[in-house]
Amino acid sequence: MNRPAHPPGSLRCGLESLDQFDEIIDVRTPAEYADDHIPGAINAPVLSNEERVLIGTMYAQESPFKATRLGAALVARHIAGYLETLFADRPQNWRPLIYCWRGGKRSGSMTTWFNLIGWRARQLDGGYKTWRRHVIDTLETAPARLNCIVLTGPTGSGKTRLLQALGQAGAQILDLEGLARHRGSLLGDLPEQPQPSQRGFESALLRAIDGLDPAHPVFIEAESRRIGQLSLPDALLQAMHGGRCVRVQATLPQRIEFLLQDYRHLFDAPDAFKQTLERLVGLHSRQTIHDWQTLIDADRRAELFQALVQDHYDPAYRRSSHSHYDGLAQAPVFDYDPTDADGRQQALALMRQCGLLVPTPAS
């Protein structure tokens, strides 16, 4: 006879119970939470970043007993503060799920006090490490179920804008660059939007994949293994490489105009822009880099982007790993105008071209 994972009356539960709770509470430090957390969880740290370091140092260098005693006092103080502020308005039948790093003392303390109050709190068995193992394991299998339609095309053809228009038109999309907060190229950093950690990216990616219906195709933009500083899971790359492809095509003037719109922020920090181009030394001569930097100084934006497209991006695209995409040789071409701010009609046209049902306008 199989024994239940948790005995009746246990204050612990597993990930299979996530949907049963009104709120998920991450009691780890702000730094741990910022690195990664269960999607939707709020942060109510029972130790600050500095306090956690202090307790860990005391535990290792002085006395485990002293460290535990001080830690208990700090945790109790933080929990008391939350009862008077953050959780002061929670109703009597509130059901929170609480977790820390390993499902130990930090989450156990809050769970115990909440249940003494009368709330139906539970502690996530194994804590964040259980969630992290779930993410790793699922990302090894879940992408294989995706029926991918991969948007390929050179820089400036507007693949990301088209992908977003497809989503607005009702198609399923997986926006990897949106999740990674990066455009996937040398100049792909987004202003005032640092990339998430690798673990944070993978948690967000899993949540996005979980929201997709494997019975219907999902549009996705062709990517290399890395988007900025982040790496894509092997299983997702395999699903993309085996998917249907569409060659997104735009004229050179349209591409330049699009880049002038989408990358105009680069000229707000010309020195940083020029420094970024220095990273291309080795692929291009120093004289070529200097010529491009001179165009930045002269604010000759269209000339610069045309030079970058013709001399760097297009040759790099022809050499790229897009050859790994099985469906690329037979891929249909889709003529797209990336300068069209309202791309819904173009998105609907692509959906029809791919044989997908499109929504009819409301009468």
C-alpha positions as CSV (number, residue, x, y, z in Angstrom):
1,M,0.0,0.0,0.0
2,N,1.4,3.4,-1.0
3,R,1.9,5.9,1.8
4,P,0.8,9.5,1.3
5,A,3.7,11.9,0.6
6,H,2.6,13.9,3.7
7,P,0.6,12.4,6.6
8,P,-2.8,13.9,7.4
9,G,-2.5,17.1,9.3
10,S,1.0,17.8,8.0
11,L,2.0,21.4,7.5
12,R,4.0,20.5,4.4
13,C,3.0,20.0,0.8
14,G,4.5,19.6,-2.6
15,L,4.4,21.6,-5.9
16,E,1.3,19.7,-7.0
17,S,-0.7,21.8,-4.5
18,L,0.3,25.2,-5.8
19,D,-3.1,26.1,-7.2
20,Q,-4.8,25.4,-3.9
21,F,-3.3,28.4,-2.2
22,D,-4.4,32.0,-2.1
23,E,-0.9,33.4,-2.0
24,I,2.7,32.1,-2.3
25,I,5.2,33.7,0.1
26,D,8.9,33.6,-0.4
27,V,10.6,34.3,2.9
28,R,14.2,34.2,1.6
29,T,16.3,37.4,1.4
30,P,15.6,40.1,-1.2
31,A,18.8,39.0,-3.1
32,E,17.7,35.4,-3.2
33,Y,14.2,36.4,-4.4
34,A,15.6,38.7,-7.1
35,D,17.8,35.9,-8.5
36,D,14.8,33.7,-8.9
37,H,11.5,32.7,-7.3
38,I,8.3,30.8,-8.0
39,P,6.3,32.9,-10.5
40,G,3.7,34.9,-8.7
41,A,5.3,34.6,-5.2
42,I,5.6,37.7,-3.1
43,N,8.7,38.4,-1.0
44,A,8.4,38.7,2.8
45,P,12.0,38.1,3.9
46,V,12.5,37.0,7.5
47,L,16.2,37.8,7.3
48,S,17.7,40.7,5.3
49,N,20.6,40.2,3.0
50,E,23.0,41.5,5.7
51,E,21.4,39.5,8.5
52,R,21.7,36.2,6.6
53,V,25.4,36.9,6.0
54,L,25.8,37.7,9.7
55,I,24.1,34.5,10.9
56,G,26.0,32.4,8.5
57,T,29.3,33.8,9.6
58,M,28.5,33.4,13.2
59,Y,27.4,29.8,12.7
60,A,30.7,28.9,11.0
61,Q,33.1,31.0,13.1
62,E,31.6,31.3,16.6
63,S,28.8,29.0,17.6
64,P,25.9,27.3,15.9
65,F,23.9,27.8,19.1
66,K,24.5,31.6,19.2
67,A,23.8,31.9,15.5
68,T,20.5,30.0,15.9
69,R,19.4,32.0,18.9
70,L,20.1,35.3,17.1
71,G,18.5,34.1,13.9
72,A,15.4,33.1,15.8
73,A,15.1,36.6,17.4
74,L,15.5,38.3,14.0
75,V,13.0,36.0,12.2
76,A,10.5,36.5,15.0
77,R,10.9,40.3,14.8
78,H,10.3,40.3,11.0
79,I,7.3,38.0,11.3
80,A,5.8,40.3,13.9
81,G,6.3,43.2,11.7
82,Y,4.5,41.5,8.7
83,L,1.5,40.6,10.9
84,E,1.0,44.3,11.6
85,T,1.6,45.5,8.0
86,L,1.8,43.2,5.0
87,F,-0.6,40.5,6.2
88,A,-2.7,42.6,8.5
89,D,-5.7,42.5,6.2
90,R,-5.7,38.8,5.4
91,P,-9.0,37.0,6.2
92,Q,-9.4,34.2,8.7
93,N,-9.8,31.5,5.9
94,W,-6.6,32.7,4.1
95,R,-4.4,29.8,2.8
96,P,-0.8,30.8,2.1
97,L,2.0,28.6,0.9
98,I,5.4,29.5,2.4
99,Y,8.9,28.5,1.2
100,C,12.5,29.3,1.9
101,W,15.7,27.8,0.4
102,R,15.4,24.2,1.6
103,G,12.1,24.2,3.4
104,G,13.7,24.6,6.7
105,K,13.7,27.0,9.7
106,R,12.8,30.2,7.9
107,S,9.6,29.0,6.2
108,G,8.9,26.6,9.1
109,S,8.8,29.5,11.6
110,M,6.4,31.6,9.6
111,T,4.2,28.5,8.8
112,T,4.0,27.6,12.5
113,W,3.0,31.1,13.7
114,F,0.5,31.5,10.9
115,N,-1.3,28.3,11.8
116,L,-1.3,29.2,15.5
117,I,-3.1,32.4,14.5
118,G,-5.7,30.3,12.6
119,W,-4.6,30.7,9.0
120,R,-4.3,27.5,7.0
121,A,-0.7,27.9,6.0
122,R,1.5,25.2,4.6
123,Q,5.3,24.9,4.0
124,L,6.6,23.8,0.6
125,D,8.5,20.6,1.1
126,G,12.1,21.1,0.1
127,G,11.6,24.8,-0.5
128,Y,13.0,26.7,-3.4
129,K,15.3,23.7,-4.3
130,T,12.2,21.6,-5.0
131,W,11.0,24.3,-7.4
132,R,14.4,24.6,-9.1
133,R,14.6,20.8,-9.6
134,H,11.1,21.0,-11.1
135,V,12.2,23.7,-13.6
136,I,15.3,21.8,-14.7
137,D,13.5,18.5,-15.1
138,T,10.5,20.0,-17.0
139,L,12.5,22.1,-19.4
140,E,14.2,18.8,-20.4
141,T,10.9,17.4,-21.7
142,A,8.2,20.0,-22.1
143,P,9.6,21.8,-25.2
144,A,9.4,18.5,-27.2
145,R,5.6,18.9,-27.2
146,L,5.7,22.3,-28.9
147,N,4.7,22.6,-32.6
148,C,7.0,25.4,-33.5
149,I,6.7,27.8,-36.4
150,V,10.0,29.6,-36.5
151,L,10.4,33.2,-37.8
152,T,13.7,33.5,-39.5
153,G,15.2,36.5,-41.3
154,P,18.0,39.0,-41.1
155,T,18.5,41.8,-38.5
156,G,16.0,44.6,-39.1
157,S,13.3,42.5,-40.8
158,G,11.1,43.0,-37.7
159,K,10.7,39.5,-36.5
160,T,10.1,40.5,-32.9
161,R,7.5,43.1,-33.9
162,L,5.8,40.5,-36.2
163,L,5.8,38.0,-33.3
164,Q,4.1,40.5,-31.0
165,A,1.6,41.3,-33.7
166,L,0.8,37.6,-34.0
167,G,0.1,37.4,-30.3
168,Q,-2.2,40.4,-30.5
169,A,-4.0,38.7,-33.4
170,G,-4.7,35.6,-31.3
171,A,-1.9,33.3,-32.3
172,Q,0.2,31.4,-29.7
173,I,3.7,32.9,-29.3
174,L,6.8,32.3,-27.2
175,D,8.7,35.6,-27.0
176,L,12.1,34.5,-25.9
177,E,13.7,37.9,-26.3
178,G,10.9,39.4,-24.2
179,L,11.6,36.9,-21.4
180,A,15.4,37.4,-21.7
181,R,15.0,41.2,-21.9
182,H,17.4,41.4,-24.7
183,R,17.2,41.6,-28.5
184,G,19.7,38.9,-29.1
185,S,22.4,40.8,-30.9
186,L,25.5,42.8,-30.1
187,L,23.4,45.9,-29.7
188,G,20.5,44.0,-28.0
189,D,20.8,45.5,-24.5
190,L,17.5,47.2,-23.5
191,P,17.7,50.6,-21.8
192,E,17.4,50.4,-18.1
193,Q,16.3,46.7,-18.3
194,P,19.0,44.4,-17.0
195,Q,18.6,40.8,-18.0
196,P,17.3,38.3,-15.4
197,S,19.5,35.7,-13.9
198,Q,19.7,32.4,-15.8
199,R,17.5,30.7,-13.1
200,G,15.0,33.6,-13.3
201,F,14.9,33.3,-17.0
202,E,14.3,29.6,-16.9
203,S,11.4,30.0,-14.3
204,A,9.8,32.6,-16.6
205,L,10.3,30.4,-19.6
206,L,8.7,27.4,-17.9
207,R,5.7,29.5,-16.9
208,A,5.3,30.7,-20.5
209,I,5.6,27.1,-21.9
210,D,3.1,25.9,-19.4
211,G,0.6,28.5,-20.7
212,L,0.8,27.1,-24.3
213,D,-1.6,24.6,-25.8
214,P,0.5,21.9,-27.4
215,A,-2.5,21.1,-29.7
216,H,-1.9,24.4,-31.6
217,P,1.2,25.8,-33.2
218,V,3.3,28.4,-31.5
219,F,5.2,31.1,-33.3
220,I,8.8,31.7,-32.1
221,E,11.7,33.7,-33.3
222,A,14.8,32.0,-34.5
223,E,17.6,32.4,-32.0
224,S,21.1,31.1,-31.4
225,R,22.0,29.2,-28.3
226,R,22.5,32.5,-26.3
227,I,20.4,35.6,-25.9
228,G,22.7,38.1,-24.4
229,Q,24.1,36.5,-21.3
230,L,21.4,33.8,-21.1
231,S,21.4,30.3,-22.6
232,L,18.4,28.5,-24.1
233,P,17.7,24.9,-22.9
234,D,18.8,22.2,-25.3
235,A,15.4,20.7,-25.6
236,L,13.9,24.0,-26.7
237,L,16.6,24.5,-29.3
238,Q,15.9,21.0,-30.6
239,A,12.1,21.8,-30.9
240,M,12.9,25.0,-32.7
241,H,15.4,23.4,-35.1
242,G,12.8,20.7,-36.0
243,G,10.0,23.2,-36.5
244,R,8.4,24.7,-39.6
245,C,10.2,27.9,-40.7
246,V,9.0,31.1,-42.3
247,R,11.5,33.5,-44.0
248,V,10.6,37.0,-43.0
249,Q,11.7,39.4,-45.7
250,A,11.8,43.2,-45.8
251,T,13.4,45.7,-48.2
252,L,16.6,47.4,-47.2
253,P,15.0,50.8,-46.8
254,Q,12.3,49.3,-44.6
255,R,14.9,47.6,-42.4
256,I,16.9,50.8,-42.0
257,E,13.8,52.7,-41.1
258,F,12.8,50.0,-38.6
259,L,16.3,50.1,-37.0
260,L,16.1,53.8,-36.7
261,Q,12.9,53.4,-34.7
262,D,13.9,50.4,-32.6
263,Y,17.5,51.3,-31.8
264,R,17.2,55.1,-31.5
265,H,18.0,54.8,-27.7
266,L,21.6,53.9,-28.6
267,F,22.3,57.5,-29.7
268,D,21.3,58.7,-26.3
269,A,24.6,57.4,-25.0
270,P,27.0,57.7,-27.9
271,D,30.1,57.0,-26.0
272,A,28.7,53.6,-24.8
273,F,27.5,52.9,-28.3
274,K,31.0,53.5,-29.7
275,Q,32.5,51.3,-26.9
276,T,30.1,48.5,-27.8
277,L,31.3,48.6,-31.4
278,E,34.9,48.1,-30.1
279,R,33.9,44.5,-29.4
280,L,33.7,43.9,-33.1
281,V,37.4,44.4,-33.5
282,G,38.7,41.0,-34.8
283,L,35.6,40.6,-37.0
284,H,36.3,44.0,-38.7
285,S,39.4,46.2,-39.0
286,R,40.0,49.0,-36.6
287,Q,39.6,51.4,-39.5
288,T,36.1,50.1,-40.2
289,I,35.2,50.4,-36.5
290,H,36.6,53.9,-36.5
291,D,34.6,54.8,-39.5
292,W,31.4,53.6,-37.8
293,Q,32.2,55.5,-34.7
294,T,32.7,58.7,-36.8
295,L,29.2,58.2,-38.1
296,I,27.9,58.1,-34.5
297,D,29.7,61.4,-33.7
298,A,28.2,63.0,-36.8
299,D,24.8,61.7,-36.0
300,R,24.5,60.1,-39.4
301,R,22.2,57.4,-38.2
302,A,20.8,56.0,-41.4
303,E,24.3,55.6,-42.9
304,L,25.6,53.8,-39.8
305,F,22.8,51.3,-39.7
306,Q,23.1,50.6,-43.4
307,A,26.8,50.0,-43.0
308,L,26.2,47.7,-40.0
309,V,23.5,45.8,-41.9
310,Q,25.4,45.3,-45.1
311,D,28.9,44.8,-43.7
312,H,28.2,43.0,-40.3
313,Y,24.7,41.7,-39.7
314,D,23.9,40.3,-43.1
315,P,27.2,38.4,-43.5
316,A,26.8,37.2,-39.9
317,Y,23.3,36.0,-40.7
318,R,24.5,34.0,-43.7
319,R,27.2,32.3,-41.5
320,S,24.8,31.8,-38.6
321,S,23.6,28.6,-37.0
322,H,20.2,29.0,-38.8
323,S,21.5,26.2,-41.0
324,H,20.5,23.9,-38.1
325,Y,16.8,24.6,-38.8
326,D,15.5,21.6,-40.7
327,G,12.6,23.4,-42.3
328,L,14.6,26.4,-43.6
329,A,15.3,25.1,-47.1
330,Q,11.6,24.6,-47.8
331,A,10.5,27.7,-45.8
332,P,8.0,30.0,-47.5
333,V,8.9,33.7,-47.8
334,F,6.7,36.3,-46.0
335,D,7.1,39.9,-47.2
336,Y,6.7,42.1,-44.2
337,D,6.9,45.8,-43.6
338,P,8.3,46.2,-40.1
339,T,7.7,50.0,-40.2
340,D,3.9,49.3,-40.0
341,A,3.1,50.2,-36.4
342,D,-0.2,48.4,-36.5
343,G,0.9,45.0,-37.9
344,R,-2.3,43.1,-37.1
345,Q,-3.4,42.7,-40.7
346,Q,0.1,41.5,-41.7
347,A,0.0,39.1,-38.8
348,L,-3.4,37.7,-39.9
349,A,-2.0,37.3,-43.4
350,L,0.9,35.2,-42.1
351,M,-1.5,33.1,-40.1
352,R,-3.5,32.4,-43.2
353,Q,-0.3,31.6,-45.1
354,C,0.6,29.0,-42.4
355,G,-2.9,27.4,-42.8
356,L,-4.2,28.6,-39.4
357,L,-7.7,29.7,-38.7
358,V,-7.9,33.5,-38.0
359,P,-10.5,35.3,-35.9
360,T,-13.3,37.0,-37.8
361,P,-14.0,40.6,-37.0
362,A,-16.9,41.1,-34.6
363,S,-20.1,42.2,-36.4
